[in-house]
Structures are given as structure tokens and as C-alpha cells.
Amino acid sequence: AMLAASCGTKDEPVTEDPPVENPSEPQEPEEPKDPEQPEVTPQPKKVSLWISTSVNFSRLKSKSNIKHFMDLIEEAGFNEIIVEVKTMQGKALYFSDILDYQTTANGVTVDRDWDYLQYFIDQAHQRGMTVLAASTVFPDYRDEWEQYCCIEHLPGGLKSIKDSQDSGIFPFLNPVYPEVRELVMSVCEEIVTKYDVDGLVLDYCRYQNANSDFSEASKKAFEEYAGVTCTNFPYDIYYYPEGETDKGEYKPSTHYNKWMEWRSHVIQGY
């Protein structure tokens, strides 16, 4: 009792009374709840795993292999998988009516008589996971599409991207062609209508690099977009300084900024 009494002194801090609302001031009414609007249940955070084809082609050659790794994926806490089904080679890992089926990667050949994508969907949905199908957009190695490949503006001149020997350069199709657009959209439509996927991921939905594309088709489309005439194409976009072409570093020219804007416009259209 003495200890409690000793805590009470004349120097206790003075606390202010909480402000009293003025009844004469209009109060902001609470919005009524819409009885027909269901309450939104927070969704669990997505923890996604990208399953690449190129580095896993032999690991995922059989159904038993896929099931084994799906068990590990589930145990690790992932609840979503992103399965690459149109590869950098422009081939399919699903039963496609448009693309060739991929059987070889990194020197390994795997012959599947079962649907790779469908088996992943079955395994994932059994575990309550969502599945996204990843599709590369513009890479394509087929000879019949060579005429639509990008043309690169390089230090040595104009060159088809399909002939490039540089590491990491793939034969991208030129997105400006209507035929390419139709191909891309047909592949997307095929995947989402034939399979019960939870989403579609567009991979490499861009130009391969800044050197693409400098074909006559792109020149014409750019001139129409920008309202200009290129009198020294492709050098009025950018050029390689004399004596520095071995470095591969270009210098922007007259229409460079507008050209980059137009390229963005083309990809945005997709």
C-alpha cells in the first residue's frame, strides 16, 4: 500500500481530454455495404517456379521424373508452376496443330507419346497448384519462315539474324509482318483453348536486340508511323563511327528516338 501511495505525486502529467465532436458539424456518412457484393477473400501469395526446357529436357523425360520433381516442388512450398511449352527453338512441348513437336535439346533426344503440358497440368492441379504456360513469342527456326526473320544492322552491314553466330542470338521473326502476328496469336489461342491452364506467359515478346529489324517492311512501316522519309536507311537511324566498327557500338542518328518509339509501339500492339 505504501509503495502504491508513493507513486502518486503532485507532478503527475496532465492529459488532455479527447476532442468532442461538434454535433452541429456534418458528419461523413459511412458507405452502406452492398448486400449483393460478395466479400473478397484474400488470395494466398503466389510462390512460383519457372520450369525451363533447355536445362531440364533430360530430367523431365518421363512421367515418373516429372512426378518426382513435382513432389519436391510441393514440399519446397511452391504453389504455382510456369511451364515452358513453346521453346527458343520455336517448337512445342504440347500437342500442337501449328508447331513442330520438340524431341531434341542440348544433344539429348526424348521421344514422348504423351502430352508434356497436360501431364504437368494434371500433377499441379492434383496438388492445388496453378499452372501457367510459358510461350516464347518470336523465335522460330523453320526454313519456311526464314523470309520473315529479322534483319540486323551490324558493323559489317545488313545481315539476317538467322545467320548470326553470336551466342545468345536466336532467329527472331520480325513482329511487323501481318503473317507473324497471325502466327503468334494462333499459338496463344491454341494453348489457352486446348488446355486448362490458369494463365499464359509471353516470353521474349520483344525484338532480340537494338540491331533488329532493318528490313524494307520495317522501313516502310516506320515511315508511315513517323511521317518521315528515310533517305539514307539504315544510317539515318544509327551508324557505326569509322574506325570503331570492331567495337560494335553505334551512334544515334537523325530518326533514332522516333525509331525506338515506333519499335515500342509495334511490341505494345501485341
N, C-alpha and C positions, 0 to 999 in steps of 0.2 A: 504493500500500500504506500509506503514512504517513497519507494522508487517511482511509482506512478505519479505521486504528487510532485516529485521533484522535476518532472518533465513539464509541468505547467508553469510558465513564466509570463511576465508582462510583455516580453518581447516576441510573442508568437506572431508569425507572419499574417498579415491581413489578406484575406481572399475576397475577391470581388464577386458579387452575386452575378449569376448568369444573366445575360441581357433578356429583357422581357419583350416579347413580340408585341408590336403595336397593333391592336385589333382593327384599327382604322385603315391600316395599310393593306392593299390587296395581296393575298397570298397566291403563290404559284400552285395551281391545282395539279394533283398527280394524274398522270395519264391513266385512264382506265385500261385494264388488261382486256385484250381481245380474247373472248372465250373460245373462238374458233382457231386461234393461233396456237399451235402446239408449242410447248416449251422445248427449247433446243438443248439437247443433251450433249455436253462436251465430248468430242471425239478423242480417243486415245492418241497420243503423239505418235506420228509415223517414224519408225526406225527402219530405214530402207537399205537394202543391199543390192548393188548392181552386179549382175552376173554377166561377165564379158565372155564372148565366144572365143576370141583368139587365144586367150591364155588358159581356157578351161575345156577346150574341144575334146581332148582325150580323157580328162577327168570325168566328164559328163556323157560318156559314150553309151551308157546303158541305163535302164530304168533303176536298177539296184544302186548304181552310183549316185544318181540324182536323189533317190530316196535317202541315201546315207547322208549326203550333204544337206538336204532339207532338214533332216533331224538335227544336224549340227547348227544350222541357221536358226532353227526354232529355239534350241537350247541357249543360243547366244543372245536371244532377246529381240531378234528382228521380227517385225510384223508386216513387212512389205518387201517383195522382191521385184526387181526390174530386170526382165529377161530380154537380152538382145536377140532379136529374131530376124532382122534384116541386117546383114553384116557389112563390113567395109568393102567386101568383095562384090557387094550388090546382089548377094544371093540370100535365099530364105532358109530359116530353120523352122518352118511350118509348111504345111501342105498348101502350096500356092499355085494358082492358075496363071500367074503372071511372071513370077521369078523362077529361076533355076534353083533346085534344092542343093544346099551346100553339103558336100560329103568330105571335103579335104580342107585342112587348115594346119599351117606350120609343119607340113610334111606328114601329118597324121591323117589317115583315111578312116572314116567311120560310116558304115552303111546302116542306116536306121530304116526299118519298115514300119515304124510307129512315129506318131506326131510329137516332136520335141516340145513345142509350145503347149499343146494340150495336156501333156503329162505334168508339166510344171504347174499349170492351172489346177489340175486335179489335186496334186500334192499340197499346193498352197491353200486352196480353199478348204481342204480337209482339216487344216491346221488353223483356220480362221484368219489367214493372211490375205492381203490384197496382192494382185498381180498387175504390173504394168508391162506392156510390150514395148520394147525399145526398137525403133527403126531408123537406120541411117537414111538420110533423105536423098542426097545427090550422088554418092559413089556408085559406079556401075562399070564393070569390066567387059560387058558383052560387045562383041565386034559390031553387031547391028546398031549399036548406039554410039559408035565412035564418032560419027558425024556431029553429034550433039555435045561432045566433050568440050571442056573449057580450053580456050587458047590463052597461053601465058605470055605476058610481056616481060621478057627476060633480057639480061645484058647482051645476049647473043642474037636477039631478035624475037619474033613471034614463034611459039612452039606449042604443039598440042600437049596438054597436061598428061595425056596417056603415054607420051614418050619420055616423061621425066624420069630420071634415075635417082632423084633426091630422096633420101629417107624421109618417110612420113608424108609423102605426097601421093595422093590417091587420085584415080581418074574420075574427078567430079564432072557431072553433067552441068551444062550451062542453064541456070534457072530461068533465063529469059525466054527460052523456046516454049511455045504452047505444048509441044509434044512431051517435053519434060514435065511440065506442070501436070498434064493429064496422067502421066505415068505415076508421079508422086502421089497424086490424090487417089488414084485407083488402088495403090498398095495400102494406103492408110484405110481406105474404105473396106478393102478385103479383110484386113486384120480385125477391125472392130465389128464387122458383121458376121464373120465366121467363128469368132472366138469370144468367150465370156470373160474378156479382160476387164479390169477395173479402170484402165486408163491407157493412154498411148503417149510415149515419149519420142519426140523428134530429135534425133541425134545428127550432128553435122548438118543442121538446117542453115547453111551459110555457104559463102564462097570458100574454097580451100584456103586461099590467101589473098593478099593485096594484088598479086600479079594476074589474077583472073577477073573477068573474062574480057578478052580484047578481040572478039570475033566481029565480023561485019554485022551480025544480028544485034550484038550489044551496042555497037557504034550507032546503028540506026535508032534503036530504042532509046539510047541516051540523048541523042539529038532531038528526038521528038519530045522527050520529057523536059529537057533543059531549054528548048527553043534556041539552040545554037547549032552552028555548023563547024565540025572539026576539020580544019584544013590541013593538019599535019598529024593525023592519028597514027599511032597512039601517043606521039610525043607531046601533043598538047594536053595530055593527061598527066604524064610524068616522063622523065628522061633520065638516062644514066650519064653522069658527067664524064667527059672524055678523060681517059687515063685512070678512071676509077671503076670501070665496069667489072673488074675481077672481084670487087667487094660486094657487088650486088645491091648497093644502096642507091636508091633512086632519089631524084629531086622533084618535088611537085611543080607542075606547070600550070598553064592558063586555066584549064577547066577542072583541076584536081578536086577542089572542095565540092563542086556540084556533082562531079562523078561519084564521090563517096556517098553523097546524099542519095543519088539515084540508086546505087547498089543497095543501100539500106531499104530504100523504097521497094525494090524488087523482092528482097527477102521478107519484108513486112507483109507483102502481098500473100505470101504462103501462110 
